[in-house]
Amino acid sequence: MFIERRRTAATAALLLIAGCAVILFIYEPRTASLTRPFAFLLSALGAFWLVNIWRKQADLHHNLVDARLIVESMPGLGWATDAQGNFVYINPSVVDYVGKSTDEFNAIGRTGLEAVHPDDADRVTEAWLTSMRTGTPFESVHRIRRADGDYSWFHAYGRPHRNQRGEIERWYGTTIDVDEKQKAQHRLADSERQLQILIDTMPVMIWCAAPTGEPIYQNPKLLEYLGASFEEIRDNNFGVVHSDDMADFQAVWADCVKQKTPLSIICRLRFNDGTYRWNRVTAAPLLGENGEIIQWYGTNVDIEELHQTQEELRSNAERLRLMLDTLPAFVWCASPDGQPTYFNEPLMRYSGVTLEELRGANGSGFAPMISSLVHPADAPVLRDRFEQSFRSGEPIALKYRHRLADGGYHLVDCRAKVLRDSQSRLFQWYGVIVDVEDETQAQTQLQKAQHQLELATRAASLSELSASIAHEISQPLVAVLTNSLATERWLEATPPNFERARNSARKAAEAANDASEVISRIKALFRQSGAAKSPGNLNGVIEEACILLRERIAASKCDLRTDLQRDLPDAVIDKGLMLQVLVNLIQNAMDAMATMNGAARLLEIRSKREDGNIVVHVRDSGIGLNDTEKIFEPFYTTKNNGMGIGLSVCRSIVRAHEGTLWAAPSEPSGTIFSFSLPMAEGEPDVQ
């Protein structure tokens, strides 16, 4: 429209000049000689002026065409309105995006605001009216509906064009698509909001500080914990720190700020109830590209319960250490592979070495300890046993001679077990060493004394028995001898006195019968036959024998196992004699295993009902017997100091009970002594 007005003005000026030239030619004939050249010059000037105007108009038109192409080709939405806000121009991008022309916008009467999102319409309308009223530039970010109904974000700019009088003639503007940017900003804002919510609600105390350390933010959890406002903390940052910890805290914090290194310190902070609780305060600096601190980010973690637990653990560990150092035993620990990790003070004083010396220069497990502290004769066995246990996790139990601090050796009992974790993996070895030298010597002396007492008892018993036998049998024998001599004298008399000889012979025979009765009574004494038998349960006799021999069984390191049938029927027995049989069989079993070094010593006693009889088995894991029948012969023995009458007496006692005693080899080693007795009458024969 502006271009059309310029064209109209140029045409009117051209017509005016042409009219003036014609009038001069027609109405001034008398002065034609003068006016015609002037008219010609005027016409030429007019023509030049008209050509110049036309050229300028052509240039202007060309520039306007270029401007129009630029406006119509620009990616944004270009528009222009009059002073009242009616659209006078919209570029094709507007038509393509909104789907309406200028006339359609003006026909609605809302200057295109119906395309604005309803949530943004009032705000945009207010901004547009304010700009038209005040003449200030218009700017707004809002959503505009596309022809298909979807909305996108746009950034609208509008500037007023004024005439020479300062009045607004036009508004020119552009609306740029900022949908992606706006959505990104919204996403960023949402993320920041969610992050802020997270920081404000998470159960962790978070804070930020300026590069120099001044607080600039504390989340609500921290403010609630401290019972203070942000302003109070900002004004007195270290006021919440316990007075005993404040100096260290300030020094460490100042050093971290200076060195630009992370902060990590444990101190007491004032809780909201006025008490102080232990906290772990950590912070890290955010550094810029130039290495300068931009901001500090930190957290506080309440570790009061953890600190108390650690203090209790330390206290318990100290008490445990004191206990281990005062125990009358030597305690040691080792890693799963056998590397020593702990020796209590008594063990190191006892051995005269330190833990570091025991570990060895290269930390080579127990090898240095065995080489230094174990008797050379015991070292190979100890080394093999330790290595086997460290591989398999089997408990350690053995005795060896341990070197003392003064260079001597004492016999010690070493025992250890391994602790396993939840996955049954070897975790730690715990062991104890007990000096048994005095006990061993005392046991040796006791055994010697018992042996001597046994020999003396046997000698005394044999002497007493011999005297008793001699006394009992001497009188009948004297009578036999006397009557025999008398018979001889009466027969040699002249004449022979047969009557008196017969009397003497009869008396000699009676004395011989008396001697025979004495011998029978002695046999009965050994066989213990008589009326002392009564129904009884052999399980009770077995248990009593085990109780009587309990100390000797423990001293012999035998593993006693009993398997007694619960409903075992009674048998007619002399309890004392059967107790003697069981004690003898158990002692023989222990003696058979006494010379086994390092091997398992198994002593097993079983009772059961079998084929109408009661059977008892006593099994050992000793070296076994070559002849299982000859051992029952009187005076046959396999022991160095045995008399060879024990098993013979036991068989006699069992036979006196109408039973049987026998022996058989045991697999894989050892011997089984068994005896069977008939059940008492009236007992049901039920298997």
VMD Tcl script that draws the C-alpha trace (Angstrom):
set ca {
  {0.00 0.00 0.00}
  {2.86 2.34 0.81}
  {4.43 1.58 -2.61}
  {1.17 2.31 -4.44}
  {0.95 5.78 -2.84}
  {4.46 6.68 -3.98}
  {3.60 5.61 -7.51}
  {0.44 7.84 -7.52}
  {2.41 10.91 -6.35}
  {5.03 10.46 -9.10}
  {2.38 10.12 -11.80}
  {0.63 13.34 -10.64}
  {3.89 15.31 -10.74}
  {4.64 14.07 -14.25}
  {1.22 15.13 -15.50}
  {1.62 18.58 -13.92}
  {4.91 19.27 -15.67}
  {3.54 18.09 -19.03}
  {0.50 20.33 -18.66}
  {2.62 23.41 -17.93}
  {4.70 22.80 -21.05}
  {1.60 22.50 -23.31}
  {0.12 25.74 -21.96}
  {3.31 27.58 -22.73}
  {3.27 26.35 -26.31}
  {-0.40 27.16 -26.91}
  {-1.13 30.39 -25.09}
  {2.10 32.29 -25.57}
  {2.58 32.56 -29.40}
  {4.00 36.04 -29.21}
  {6.80 35.02 -27.05}
  {7.36 31.75 -28.71}
  {10.93 32.56 -29.55}
  {11.70 32.91 -25.88}
  {9.36 30.52 -24.19}
  {9.82 27.55 -26.45}
  {13.42 26.99 -25.45}
  {12.43 27.52 -21.88}
  {9.53 25.11 -22.25}
  {11.87 22.62 -23.87}
  {14.36 23.01 -21.04}
  {11.59 22.70 -18.54}
  {10.30 19.62 -20.28}
  {13.80 18.15 -20.32}
  {14.28 18.85 -16.64}
  {10.86 17.42 -15.92}
  {11.68 14.37 -17.97}
  {15.04 13.96 -16.17}
  {13.36 14.43 -12.88}
  {10.66 11.97 -13.82}
  {13.25 9.43 -14.97}
  {15.15 9.89 -11.73}
  {11.96 9.45 -9.75}
  {11.09 6.41 -11.78}
  {14.55 4.96 -11.21}
  {14.32 5.58 -7.50}
  {10.88 4.08 -7.48}
  {12.20 1.07 -9.35}
  {15.07 0.70 -6.85}
  {12.64 1.14 -4.01}
  {10.33 -1.39 -5.53}
  {13.22 -3.79 -5.95}
  {14.31 -3.29 -2.34}
  {10.77 -3.72 -1.19}
  {10.49 -6.92 -3.18}
  {13.72 -8.15 -1.59}
  {12.45 -7.18 1.84}
  {9.18 -8.91 1.14}
  {11.04 -12.06 0.03}
  {13.15 -11.91 3.18}
  {10.11 -11.50 5.38}
  {8.18 -14.20 3.60}
  {11.16 -16.57 3.55}
  {12.21 -16.13 7.18}
  {11.65 -19.24 9.41}
  {9.70 -17.24 11.98}
  {6.16 -15.94 11.82}
  {6.33 -12.32 10.49}
  {3.44 -9.93 10.97}
  {2.40 -6.24 10.91}
  {-0.59 -4.41 12.36}
  {-1.94 -0.91 12.27}
  {-2.00 1.36 15.27}
  {-5.23 -0.27 16.48}
  {-3.75 -3.77 16.33}
  {-5.50 -4.95 13.14}
  {-3.32 -7.18 10.99}
  {-2.20 -5.51 7.78}
  {0.27 -8.23 6.86}
  {1.23 -11.79 7.83}
  {3.92 -13.77 6.07}
  {3.20 -17.18 4.52}
  {4.73 -18.95 7.51}
  {1.85 -17.65 9.63}
  {-0.70 -18.82 7.10}
  {0.98 -22.21 6.80}
  {1.25 -22.70 10.58}
  {-2.10 -21.25 11.73}
  {-4.09 -21.94 8.57}
  {-5.69 -18.42 8.39}
  {-5.18 -15.32 6.28}
  {-5.00 -11.65 7.31}
  {-8.66 -11.05 6.57}
  {-9.67 -14.09 8.57}
  {-7.65 -12.85 11.54}
  {-9.17 -9.36 11.30}
  {-12.69 -10.74 10.82}
  {-12.50 -12.43 14.24}
  {-11.64 -9.17 15.94}
  {-9.13 -10.55 18.46}
  {-5.97 -9.89 16.45}
  {-5.04 -13.55 16.33}
  {-5.28 -14.23 20.06}
  {-7.72 -17.07 19.47}
  {-4.73 -19.13 18.28}
  {-2.98 -18.61 21.64}
  {-3.27 -21.40 24.22}
  {-6.13 -20.69 26.65}
  {-3.76 -20.87 29.62}
  {-1.60 -18.12 28.04}
  {-4.30 -15.96 26.41}
  {-4.96 -13.57 29.30}
  {-1.28 -12.99 29.93}
  {-0.54 -12.35 26.23}
  {-3.59 -10.09 25.83}
  {-2.55 -8.00 28.82}
  {1.00 -7.64 27.51}
  {-0.22 -6.68 23.98}
  {-2.69 -4.09 25.25}
  {-0.07 -2.62 27.54}
  {2.37 -2.28 24.64}
  {-0.22 -0.57 22.40}
  {-1.23 1.75 25.21}
  {2.28 2.71 26.27}
  {4.10 2.24 22.98}
  {6.67 0.01 24.61}
  {8.00 -3.03 22.72}
  {5.94 -6.19 22.97}
  {7.52 -9.48 24.05}
  {5.94 -12.71 25.16}
  {6.64 -16.45 25.31}
  {3.47 -18.45 24.82}
  {1.93 -21.41 23.03}
  {0.24 -21.05 19.61}
  {-2.11 -23.57 18.11}
  {-1.10 -25.15 14.86}
  {-3.62 -25.81 12.06}
  {-3.83 -29.48 13.16}
  {-4.69 -28.48 16.74}
  {-1.30 -29.06 18.41}
  {0.45 -26.29 20.35}
  {4.06 -25.19 20.22}
  {5.97 -22.61 22.18}
  {6.90 -19.30 20.46}
  {8.80 -16.21 21.46}
  {6.97 -13.13 20.08}
  {8.67 -9.75 19.54}
  {6.88 -6.54 18.41}
  {8.22 -3.01 17.78}
  {6.17 0.15 16.99}
  {6.88 2.31 13.86}
  {6.24 6.03 14.41}
  {5.78 8.91 11.96}
  {7.54 12.26 12.11}
  {5.10 13.44 14.72}
  {5.93 10.48 16.95}
  {2.61 8.81 16.39}
  {2.47 5.04 16.00}
  {1.54 4.08 12.49}
  {2.45 0.42 12.41}
  {3.51 -2.50 14.61}
  {6.05 -4.90 13.11}
  {6.92 -8.16 14.74}
  {8.10 -11.72 14.45}
  {7.27 -14.85 16.37}
  {10.08 -17.44 16.63}
  {9.56 -21.14 17.33}
  {11.19 -21.93 20.71}
  {9.29 -25.12 21.41}
  {12.34 -27.35 21.88}
  {14.15 -24.75 23.94}
  {11.10 -24.09 26.09}
  {10.44 -27.77 26.61}
  {14.10 -28.27 27.48}
  {13.85 -25.40 29.96}
  {10.69 -26.92 31.39}
  {12.41 -30.29 31.68}
  {15.37 -28.60 33.31}
  {13.05 -26.75 35.65}
  {11.23 -29.98 36.47}
  {14.54 -31.73 37.09}
  {15.73 -28.90 39.29}
  {12.43 -28.96 41.14}
  {12.57 -32.71 41.59}
  {16.20 -32.46 42.66}
  {15.30 -29.79 45.15}
  {12.43 -31.90 46.47}
  {14.77 -34.85 46.69}
  {17.39 -32.84 48.55}
  {14.76 -31.36 50.86}
  {13.06 -34.66 51.65}
  {15.83 -37.27 51.60}
  {16.91 -38.50 55.08}
  {20.42 -37.09 54.65}
  {21.74 -33.79 55.91}
  {23.06 -31.81 52.90}
  {24.70 -28.41 52.79}
  {26.52 -26.11 50.38}
  {29.14 -23.48 51.04}
  {30.85 -20.69 49.18}
  {34.44 -21.14 47.94}
  {35.74 -19.59 51.14}
  {33.60 -21.86 53.30}
  {30.66 -19.63 54.23}
  {27.37 -21.58 54.29}
  {24.93 -20.79 51.49}
  {22.43 -23.64 51.86}
  {21.24 -26.29 54.33}
  {18.45 -28.67 53.51}
  {15.46 -28.93 55.88}
  {16.72 -32.20 57.33}
  {19.92 -30.51 58.51}
  {18.08 -27.47 59.88}
  {15.63 -29.73 61.71}
  {18.50 -31.81 63.10}
  {20.40 -28.77 64.39}
  {17.26 -26.98 65.56}
  {18.47 -23.72 64.01}
  {17.59 -21.46 61.10}
  {19.81 -20.85 58.10}
  {20.51 -17.31 59.27}
  {21.69 -18.54 62.69}
  {24.05 -21.04 61.10}
  {25.30 -18.48 58.59}
  {26.04 -15.99 61.36}
  {27.80 -18.58 63.56}
  {28.82 -21.49 61.38}
  {30.86 -23.32 64.05}
  {28.43 -22.65 66.88}
  {26.82 -26.09 66.46}
  {30.18 -27.88 66.96}
  {31.10 -29.17 70.40}
  {33.59 -26.89 72.12}
  {36.10 -29.75 72.54}
  {36.01 -30.45 68.79}
  {35.75 -26.90 67.45}
  {39.47 -26.11 67.21}
  {40.26 -29.28 65.26}
  {37.24 -28.78 63.02}
  {38.18 -25.19 62.18}
  {41.80 -26.13 61.50}
  {40.88 -29.05 59.24}
  {38.21 -27.04 57.39}
  {40.58 -24.10 56.84}
  {43.26 -26.43 55.52}
  {40.79 -28.10 53.11}
  {39.66 -24.70 51.81}
  {43.27 -23.64 51.35}
  {44.44 -26.89 49.73}
  {41.16 -27.42 47.79}
  {40.98 -30.99 49.08}
  {37.92 -32.93 50.27}
  {36.87 -32.71 53.90}
  {36.28 -35.72 56.14}
  {36.09 -35.36 59.90}
  {34.23 -36.90 62.83}
  {33.01 -34.49 65.48}
  {30.11 -33.83 67.82}
  {27.30 -31.55 66.66}
  {24.56 -30.03 68.76}
  {21.26 -31.86 68.34}
  {17.93 -30.02 68.42}
  {17.34 -31.14 72.03}
  {20.58 -29.52 73.19}
  {22.63 -32.71 73.43}
  {25.62 -33.46 71.25}
  {25.81 -36.41 68.87}
  {28.71 -37.76 66.84}
  {28.58 -36.93 63.12}
  {30.74 -37.70 60.13}
  {31.09 -34.46 58.14}
  {32.27 -34.83 54.55}
  {32.52 -32.32 51.72}
  {34.08 -32.02 48.29}
  {34.86 -28.89 46.26}
  {33.49 -28.29 42.76}
  {36.39 -26.90 40.76}
  {36.21 -24.77 37.64}
  {38.32 -25.09 34.53}
  {40.92 -22.79 36.07}
  {41.13 -24.98 39.17}
  {39.38 -22.48 41.42}
  {36.63 -23.60 43.80}
  {33.14 -22.83 42.54}
  {31.22 -24.28 45.47}
  {31.46 -26.79 48.31}
  {28.98 -29.66 48.59}
  {28.80 -31.59 51.84}
  {26.82 -34.06 53.92}
  {26.48 -34.78 57.62}
  {25.76 -38.33 58.78}
  {24.71 -39.05 62.36}
  {26.94 -41.92 63.57}
  {26.10 -41.73 67.27}
  {24.89 -45.34 67.46}
  {27.77 -46.50 65.27}
  {30.24 -44.59 67.43}
  {28.80 -46.11 70.59}
  {28.95 -49.56 69.00}
  {32.56 -49.00 67.98}
  {33.40 -47.82 71.48}
  {31.75 -50.93 72.91}
  {33.65 -53.10 70.44}
  {36.90 -51.40 71.38}
  {36.10 -51.85 75.05}
  {35.17 -55.49 74.49}
  {38.32 -56.04 72.45}
  {40.40 -54.52 75.24}
  {38.69 -56.72 77.83}
  {39.17 -59.74 75.59}
  {42.84 -58.89 75.13}
  {43.29 -58.54 78.90}
  {41.48 -61.83 79.42}
  {43.62 -63.62 76.85}
  {46.77 -62.14 78.36}
  {45.80 -63.32 81.86}
  {44.55 -66.80 80.97}
  {46.75 -69.65 82.22}
  {47.01 -70.82 78.61}
  {48.74 -69.75 75.44}
  {46.33 -68.46 72.77}
  {47.10 -67.98 69.09}
  {45.19 -67.12 65.92}
  {46.00 -67.66 62.27}
  {44.60 -66.79 58.86}
  {42.88 -69.51 56.77}
  {46.16 -70.34 55.04}
  {48.05 -70.66 58.33}
  {49.66 -67.24 58.61}
  {49.96 -66.34 62.35}
  {47.93 -63.23 63.18}
  {47.95 -63.17 66.99}
  {49.87 -64.59 69.96}
  {48.93 -63.56 73.47}
  {51.52 -62.15 75.83}
  {51.90 -65.32 77.93}
  {52.75 -67.33 74.80}
  {55.41 -64.86 73.73}
  {56.89 -64.73 77.23}
  {56.75 -68.52 77.45}
  {58.55 -68.89 74.12}
  {60.84 -65.89 74.45}
  {59.97 -64.54 70.98}
  {57.67 -61.90 69.52}
  {54.89 -62.33 66.99}
  {56.98 -60.75 64.24}
  {59.78 -63.22 64.90}
  {57.32 -66.10 64.82}
  {55.90 -64.94 61.49}
  {59.29 -65.05 59.86}
  {61.03 -62.64 57.54}
  {58.82 -63.48 54.57}
  {55.61 -64.23 56.42}
  {55.84 -67.90 55.50}
  {53.07 -69.30 57.70}
  {53.89 -71.55 60.65}
  {57.17 -72.82 59.21}
  {59.35 -70.36 61.20}
  {57.44 -71.16 64.41}
  {57.83 -74.91 63.94}
  {61.51 -74.57 63.13}
  {62.17 -72.32 66.11}
  {59.84 -73.59 68.83}
  {59.24 -77.31 68.22}
  {61.56 -80.13 69.20}
  {63.35 -81.42 66.07}
  {61.99 -84.92 66.64}
  {58.39 -83.63 66.71}
  {58.69 -81.00 63.95}
  {57.95 -83.25 60.90}
  {54.78 -84.71 62.45}
  {53.60 -81.27 63.57}
  {54.30 -79.71 60.17}
  {52.40 -82.43 58.30}
  {49.43 -82.20 60.65}
  {49.23 -78.42 60.43}
  {49.44 -78.42 56.64}
  {46.75 -81.09 56.40}
  {44.41 -79.16 58.71}
  {45.00 -75.85 56.93}
  {44.01 -77.53 53.66}
  {40.99 -79.48 54.91}
  {39.79 -77.40 57.86}
  {39.99 -80.41 60.23}
  {40.56 -79.56 63.92}
  {44.08 -79.78 65.29}
  {44.75 -81.87 68.42}
  {48.21 -83.19 69.22}
  {51.01 -83.03 71.73}
  {54.59 -81.99 71.08}
  {57.62 -80.65 72.88}
  {57.73 -76.84 72.90}
  {60.93 -74.88 73.36}
  {60.92 -72.53 76.34}
  {62.50 -69.11 76.63}
  {65.40 -70.66 78.58}
  {66.06 -73.23 75.83}
  {64.48 -76.22 77.54}
  {61.50 -78.22 76.25}
  {58.13 -78.91 77.81}
  {55.41 -81.21 76.56}
  {52.37 -79.16 75.48}
  {48.88 -80.00 74.26}
  {48.00 -77.96 71.13}
  {44.39 -77.72 69.97}
  {42.82 -75.51 67.30}
  {39.56 -75.16 65.37}
  {38.67 -73.04 62.39}
  {35.83 -70.52 62.22}
  {33.87 -70.58 58.98}
  {31.84 -67.78 57.39}
  {28.25 -68.00 56.16}
  {29.45 -69.67 52.93}
  {31.36 -72.33 54.96}
  {34.69 -70.87 53.86}
  {37.65 -70.93 56.25}
  {37.72 -67.59 58.04}
  {40.09 -67.74 61.03}
  {41.95 -70.34 63.08}
  {41.76 -70.13 66.87}
  {44.12 -72.25 68.93}
  {45.28 -72.83 72.48}
  {48.49 -74.38 73.81}
  {48.53 -75.85 77.34}
  {51.71 -76.88 79.14}
  {51.13 -80.49 80.29}
  {54.70 -81.25 81.33}
  {53.94 -81.36 85.07}
  {50.73 -83.28 84.48}
  {52.52 -85.79 82.24}
  {55.28 -86.30 84.77}
  {52.71 -86.68 87.53}
  {50.81 -89.24 85.45}
  {54.04 -91.10 84.76}
  {54.85 -91.19 88.46}
  {51.30 -92.24 89.22}
  {51.45 -95.02 86.65}
  {54.72 -96.22 88.15}
  {53.23 -96.13 91.62}
  {50.10 -97.93 90.43}
  {52.24 -100.55 88.71}
  {54.32 -101.08 91.82}
  {51.18 -101.20 93.95}
  {49.67 -103.71 91.54}
  {52.77 -105.88 91.75}
  {52.82 -105.59 95.53}
  {49.12 -106.39 95.68}
  {49.61 -109.39 93.45}
  {52.52 -110.58 95.56}
  {50.58 -110.04 98.77}
  {47.53 -111.73 97.37}
  {49.59 -114.63 96.06}
  {51.39 -114.91 99.41}
  {48.15 -114.79 101.32}
  {46.55 -117.25 98.95}
  {49.56 -119.55 99.22}
  {49.50 -119.37 103.01}
  {45.81 -120.04 103.06}
  {46.16 -122.98 100.71}
  {49.11 -124.32 102.70}
  {47.22 -123.95 105.95}
  {44.07 -125.56 104.61}
  {45.81 -128.48 102.96}
  {48.64 -129.05 105.42}
  {46.49 -130.67 108.11}
  {44.83 -133.25 105.79}
  {48.22 -134.03 104.27}
  {49.81 -134.50 107.72}
  {46.95 -136.77 108.63}
  {47.43 -138.75 105.43}
  {51.16 -139.04 106.10}
  {50.66 -140.05 109.76}
  {48.01 -142.64 109.03}
  {50.02 -143.98 106.10}
  {53.04 -144.51 108.38}
  {50.82 -146.07 111.02}
  {49.36 -148.44 108.48}
  {52.90 -149.41 107.43}
  {53.90 -150.09 111.08}
  {50.80 -152.16 111.80}
  {51.41 -154.23 108.72}
  {55.12 -154.80 109.66}
  {54.25 -155.88 113.20}
  {54.52 -159.53 114.15}
  {51.95 -160.66 113.82}
  {50.54 -157.89 111.52}
  {47.62 -155.99 113.03}
  {45.33 -155.81 110.09}
  {42.51 -154.25 111.99}
  {44.57 -151.30 113.12}
  {46.14 -151.10 109.64}
  {42.68 -150.87 108.11}
  {41.72 -148.13 110.54}
  {44.86 -146.16 109.75}
  {44.29 -146.58 106.02}
  {40.70 -145.45 106.41}
  {41.82 -142.41 108.34}
  {44.41 -141.63 105.63}
  {41.69 -141.87 102.97}
  {39.47 -139.54 105.00}
  {42.32 -137.02 105.29}
  {42.87 -137.25 101.54}
  {39.16 -136.53 101.00}
  {39.48 -133.53 103.29}
  {42.40 -132.27 101.12}
  {40.30 -132.83 98.01}
  {37.47 -130.79 99.50}
  {39.91 -128.00 100.28}
  {41.06 -128.00 96.67}
  {37.42 -128.01 95.49}
  {36.67 -125.03 97.70}
  {39.69 -123.21 96.27}
  {38.41 -123.96 92.76}
  {34.99 -122.70 93.75}
  {36.64 -119.58 95.09}
  {38.25 -118.92 91.71}
  {35.12 -119.85 89.84}
  {32.95 -117.88 92.27}
  {30.20 -120.41 91.91}
  {27.49 -120.30 94.48}
  {24.13 -118.76 95.21}
  {25.07 -115.05 94.67}
  {23.41 -114.91 91.25}
  {20.17 -113.02 90.64}
  {18.34 -111.53 87.63}
  {20.02 -108.32 86.53}
  {20.47 -106.08 83.49}
  {23.87 -106.07 81.84}
  {23.43 -102.47 80.59}
  {23.68 -101.25 84.17}
  {26.82 -103.34 84.73}
  {28.36 -101.87 81.53}
  {27.59 -98.31 82.62}
  {29.03 -98.95 86.09}
  {32.24 -100.34 84.55}
  {32.55 -97.24 82.36}
  {32.10 -95.00 85.40}
  {34.75 -96.91 87.36}
  {37.22 -96.57 84.50}
  {36.22 -93.04 83.48}
  {39.46 -91.38 84.52}
  {41.66 -94.02 82.94}
  {39.64 -93.88 79.71}
  {40.08 -90.09 79.59}
  {43.79 -90.36 80.33}
  {44.25 -92.94 77.57}
  {42.70 -90.52 74.98}
  {40.28 -93.23 73.90}
  {37.07 -92.33 72.11}
  {34.46 -94.31 74.11}
  {31.25 -95.11 72.28}
  {28.37 -97.19 73.70}
  {25.44 -98.68 71.83}
  {23.21 -100.39 74.39}
  {19.87 -101.92 73.45}
  {17.23 -100.15 75.51}
  {14.85 -103.08 76.07}
  {17.63 -105.56 76.87}
  {16.18 -108.47 78.92}
  {17.67 -109.54 82.27}
  {20.10 -112.38 82.83}
  {20.88 -114.39 85.99}
  {24.24 -112.97 86.98}
  {26.56 -112.29 89.84}
  {26.87 -108.56 89.39}
  {30.30 -108.34 91.02}
  {31.77 -111.10 88.88}
  {30.31 -109.72 85.64}
  {31.63 -106.28 86.60}
  {35.05 -107.92 87.00}
  {34.74 -109.44 83.50}
  {33.79 -106.12 81.87}
  {36.50 -104.15 83.69}
  {39.08 -106.71 82.58}
  {37.94 -106.63 78.93}
  {37.86 -102.78 78.84}
  {41.32 -102.52 80.42}
  {42.71 -105.01 77.92}
  {41.20 -102.94 75.07}
  {42.85 -99.74 76.35}
  {46.17 -101.54 76.80}
  {45.97 -102.78 73.19}
  {45.71 -99.17 71.94}
  {48.26 -97.63 74.33}
  {51.15 -97.84 71.86}
  {49.30 -96.15 68.97}
  {50.78 -92.68 68.37}
  {48.61 -90.23 66.42}
  {46.08 -92.84 65.26}
  {42.46 -92.79 66.38}
  {41.72 -94.82 69.52}
  {38.19 -96.18 69.32}
  {36.67 -98.14 72.22}
  {33.17 -99.38 71.44}
  {30.82 -101.34 73.75}
  {27.58 -102.77 72.42}
  {24.79 -104.90 73.91}
  {21.94 -106.66 72.14}
  {19.61 -109.63 72.23}
  {20.51 -112.32 69.74}
  {19.14 -115.88 69.26}
  {17.68 -116.06 72.76}
  {20.88 -114.85 74.41}
  {22.26 -111.54 75.60}
  {25.44 -110.65 73.70}
  {28.00 -108.02 74.71}
  {30.82 -106.84 72.38}
  {33.90 -104.87 73.48}
  {35.79 -103.61 70.42}
  {39.14 -101.82 70.21}
  {41.12 -100.37 67.27}
  {44.49 -101.66 68.45}
  {47.08 -103.77 66.65}
  {45.03 -107.00 66.96}
  {45.91 -110.56 68.04}
  {47.68 -113.36 66.23}
  {45.87 -116.19 68.07}
  {42.37 -115.46 69.38}
  {42.08 -118.74 71.30}
  {45.45 -119.19 72.99}
  {45.01 -115.94 74.91}
  {42.43 -117.68 77.12}
  {44.98 -120.26 78.31}
  {46.25 -119.75 81.88}
  {49.57 -117.89 82.23}
  {49.65 -116.95 78.52}
  {50.05 -113.21 78.01}
  {51.02 -110.70 75.30}
  {51.89 -107.99 77.86}
  {55.36 -107.38 79.19}
  {54.16 -107.36 82.81}
  {51.07 -109.56 82.52}
  {50.43 -112.73 84.53}
  {48.25 -114.38 81.87}
  {45.36 -115.32 84.16}
  {42.88 -112.42 83.54}
  {41.16 -113.75 80.41}
  {41.28 -117.30 81.79}
  {39.45 -116.16 84.92}
  {36.97 -114.16 82.79}
  {36.17 -117.25 80.68}
  {35.74 -119.31 83.85}
  {33.32 -116.70 85.27}
  {31.31 -116.58 82.03}
  {31.17 -120.38 81.86}
  {30.01 -120.44 85.47}
  {27.08 -118.32 84.23}
  {26.42 -120.89 81.50}
  {27.76 -118.49 78.90}
  {30.51 -118.26 76.29}
  {33.46 -115.84 75.90}
  {35.38 -115.55 72.64}
  {37.54 -113.15 70.59}
  {37.62 -112.24 66.88}
  {39.57 -109.82 64.64}
  {37.98 -106.43 63.94}
  {38.08 -104.55 60.64}
  {40.09 -102.58 59.68}
  {42.12 -103.14 62.85}
  {41.74 -104.26 66.43}
  {39.94 -107.06 68.27}
  {36.37 -107.73 69.38}
  {35.87 -109.61 72.68}
  {32.34 -110.96 73.00}
  {30.42 -112.97 75.54}
  {26.87 -114.26 75.56}
  {24.66 -115.19 78.53}
  {21.26 -116.89 78.55}
  {18.27 -114.75 79.37}
  {16.60 -115.15 82.74}
  {13.64 -117.49 82.86}
  {10.37 -115.75 82.16}
  {11.92 -113.20 79.77}
  {10.13 -113.23 76.38}
  {12.33 -114.44 73.53}
  {11.47 -111.62 71.12}
  {13.99 -110.37 68.60}
}
mol new
graphics top color blue
foreach p $ca { graphics top sphere $p radius 0.5 }
foreach p [lrange $ca 0 end-1] q [lrange $ca 1 end] { graphics top cylinder $p $q radius 0.2 }
display resetview
